[in-house]
Amino acid sequence: MARIVIVDDDELFCQIVARTLTPAGHVVVAVRDGDDALESLWENGPDLVILDCALPGKTGLTILRELRQSAMFATLPVLILTARRSEWHAKMAITAGANDYLRKPFDAAELIATIDRLLAAATVPQPSARLLDEARVAELRIALGERQADILLSMMERDIAERAEVIVAALTTGDTATALTQAHALRGASEGIGATELAHLCHQIEREGQRDDTAIAACAAATVKAIALARVASRDQAATSSA
């Protein structure tokens, strides 16, 4: 079962998509205004998004580009489902980061098969960049300077380890309120340094109120290690540059 958000201003069409996908075991949430799309994604933590191109507020392609610029949603499967039929529009969507492009009116079997394929591809293990986005760390070093960025990353090592320990204990004892509070704080900090996988797990705790404590513990430990390695690599590079 997957949680799917469809962003389309046609209420009837959203109902048709929901009736098509619900029997396949999916939960479908409809958003009918482009300006509300990103906020809805944060609230619902979807496994896949279906976007129309023409929307009130932000267009589908604008939303898509914003998703691809976010560490949290950079790899989220996105299907464009639109009445625009030209190959030029399809090429624009794929170039902007869409995983696939279907045209209205859709064939039910094709829609289900496409979504199943995109969801299956999303379960393939992601590269270690999901642990720590090197590009995001580089941006921090430019914005803060080497010393301040290193101090921030050092603080994050401790913060991740401590908060993850609290979250694991809270999940183990059934203290949902503490788990939610700590997961929310850790998600924001993780998003800030590009720790995508940890942010994703924290968001799942926020959304579901319960999550496998071993997953968050393992991811936190791996993220702390990735930060430590990034700090060492940066110091080595600085030493080489000054030599």
C-alpha positions in Angstrom: 0.0 0.0 0.0 1.2 3.5 -0.9 0.1 7.0 0.1 -0.4 9.0 -3.1 -1.1 12.7 -3.3 -2.7 13.9 -6.5 -2.5 17.6 -7.3 -5.3 18.5 -9.7 -8.0 21.2 -9.6 -10.7 18.9 -11.1 -12.5 17.4 -8.2 -14.3 14.8 -10.3 -11.0 13.7 -11.9 -9.4 13.3 -8.5 -12.3 11.1 -7.5 -11.9 9.0 -10.6 -8.2 8.5 -9.9 -9.0 7.6 -6.3 -11.6 5.1 -7.4 -9.0 3.6 -9.7 -6.2 3.3 -7.2 -8.0 2.5 -4.0 -8.9 -1.1 -5.0 -5.2 -1.6 -5.6 -4.6 -0.9 -2.0 -3.4 2.7 -2.2 -4.5 5.7 -0.1 -5.2 8.8 -2.3 -5.2 12.4 -1.0 -6.4 15.1 -3.3 -5.0 18.7 -3.4 -6.7 21.1 -5.8 -4.5 24.2 -5.5 -0.9 24.4 -6.6 0.0 26.8 -3.8 -1.1 24.2 -1.2 0.8 21.3 -2.7 4.1 21.5 -0.9 2.5 22.0 2.5 0.3 19.0 1.8 3.3 16.9 0.9 4.9 17.7 4.3 1.7 16.9 6.1 1.0 13.6 4.3 4.5 12.3 3.6 3.5 10.6 0.3 5.2 7.7 -1.4 4.3 9.1 -4.8 2.8 12.3 -6.3 0.6 12.8 -9.3 0.8 16.3 -10.8 -1.4 18.1 -13.4 0.4 20.8 -15.4 -2.3 23.5 -15.3 -3.2 24.4 -11.8 -4.4 27.5 -9.9 -1.5 29.1 -8.1 1.8 27.3 -8.8 1.9 25.2 -12.0 2.7 21.6 -11.9 6.2 22.1 -13.4 6.9 24.8 -10.8 6.0 22.4 -8.0 8.1 19.7 -9.6 11.2 21.9 -9.8 10.7 22.9 -6.1 10.4 19.2 -5.2 13.7 18.4 -7.0 15.4 21.2 -5.2 14.4 19.9 -1.8 16.5 17.4 0.0 13.4 15.8 1.4 11.6 15.3 -1.9 14.5 15.1 -4.4 13.9 11.4 -5.1 10.1 11.3 -4.5 8.5 9.6 -7.5 6.5 12.1 -9.5 4.0 11.2 -12.3 2.7 14.0 -14.5 -0.9 13.2 -15.5 -2.2 16.0 -17.8 -4.3 16.9 -20.8 -1.4 18.4 -22.5 -0.6 16.0 -25.3 2.4 17.3 -27.2 5.8 15.6 -27.0 7.3 19.0 -26.2 5.3 19.2 -22.9 6.3 15.6 -22.1 10.0 16.4 -22.7 9.8 19.5 -20.5 8.3 17.5 -17.7 10.9 14.8 -17.8 13.7 17.3 -18.0 12.3 19.1 -14.9 12.5 15.8 -13.0 9.3 13.9 -13.6 9.6 10.1 -13.4 6.9 9.5 -16.1 4.3 11.3 -18.1 0.7 10.1 -18.9 -2.0 11.9 -20.8 -5.7 12.4 -19.9 -8.0 10.5 -20.4 -5.9 7.7 -18.9 -6.2 4.0 -19.2 -6.8 2.5 -15.7 -4.6 -0.5 -16.2 -1.8 1.7 -17.6 -2.0 4.1 -14.6 -1.9 1.3 -12.1 1.0 -0.4 -13.9 2.9 2.9 -14.1 2.5 3.7 -10.4 3.5 0.1 -9.4 6.6 0.4 -11.5 7.6 3.8 -10.1 7.0 2.6 -6.5 9.0 -0.5 -7.1 11.9 1.5 -8.5 11.7 3.8 -5.4 12.3 0.9 -3.1 15.8 0.2 -4.7 18.4 1.2 -2.1 19.6 4.7 -2.7 23.2 5.8 -2.9 24.9 7.0 0.3 24.2 10.6 -0.8 20.9 10.2 1.0 22.8 9.9 4.3 24.5 13.3 3.8 24.2 15.5 0.7 27.7 16.6 -0.1 26.4 19.5 -2.2 24.4 20.8 0.8 27.5 20.5 3.1 29.5 22.4 0.5 26.9 25.2 0.5 27.1 25.4 4.3 30.9 25.7 4.2 30.6 28.6 1.7 27.9 30.3 3.6 29.4 29.9 7.1 33.1 29.5 6.5 35.1 26.4 7.1 35.4 26.8 10.9 31.8 27.6 11.7 30.6 24.9 9.3 32.8 22.4 11.1 31.5 23.5 14.5 27.9 23.1 13.2 28.6 19.6 11.9 30.2 18.6 15.1 27.2 19.8 17.0 25.0 17.9 14.6 26.9 14.7 15.3 26.1 14.9 19.0 22.6 16.1 18.4 21.7 13.3 16.1 23.1 10.7 18.4 21.4 12.1 21.5 18.0 12.7 19.9 18.0 9.3 18.1 18.6 7.7 21.5 15.7 9.5 23.0 13.4 8.6 20.0 14.4 4.9 20.2 13.6 4.9 23.9 10.3 6.6 23.4 9.2 4.3 20.7 10.2 1.3 22.8 8.2 2.4 25.8 5.3 3.7 23.7 5.9 7.4 24.6 4.4 8.7 21.4 4.4 12.4 22.4 8.2 12.4 23.1 8.9 10.5 19.9 6.9 13.0 17.8 8.5 16.0 19.5 12.0 14.7 19.1 11.4 13.4 15.5 10.1 16.8 14.5 13.2 18.6 15.9 15.6 16.1 14.4 13.9 16.2 11.0 14.4 20.0 10.7 18.0 19.8 11.7 18.6 16.8 9.3 17.0 18.6 6.4 19.2 21.6 7.1 22.4 19.6 6.5 21.0 17.4 3.8 20.7 14.2 5.9 17.8 13.1 3.6 17.3 9.5 4.8 17.2 10.5 8.5 14.8 13.3 7.8 12.6 10.9 5.9 12.5 8.4 8.8 11.8 11.2 11.2 8.9 12.4 9.0 7.5 8.9 9.0 7.5 8.9 12.8 5.6 12.2 12.7 3.1 10.9 10.2 2.5 7.5 11.7 3.3 8.0 15.4 5.2 4.7 15.4 8.2 3.3 13.4 10.7 0.5 13.7 13.2 1.8 16.3 16.0 -0.2 14.8 15.7 1.7 11.5 16.1 5.1 13.1 18.9 3.9 15.3 20.9 2.4 12.3 20.3 5.5 10.1 21.3 7.9 12.8 24.5 6.0 13.5 25.3 5.9 9.7 24.6 9.6 9.4 26.9 10.5 12.3 29.6 8.4 10.6 29.0 10.2 7.3 29.3 13.6 9.0 32.5 12.6 10.7 34.0 11.4 7.5 33.0 14.6 5.7 34.7 16.7 8.4 37.9 14.7 8.1 37.8 15.0 4.3 37.4 18.7 4.6 40.3 19.1 7.0 42.5 17.0 4.7 41.5 19.0 1.7 42.3 22.3 3.6 45.7 20.9 4.7 46.5 19.9 1.2 45.5 23.3 -0.2 47.7 25.2 2.3 50.7 23.0 1.8 
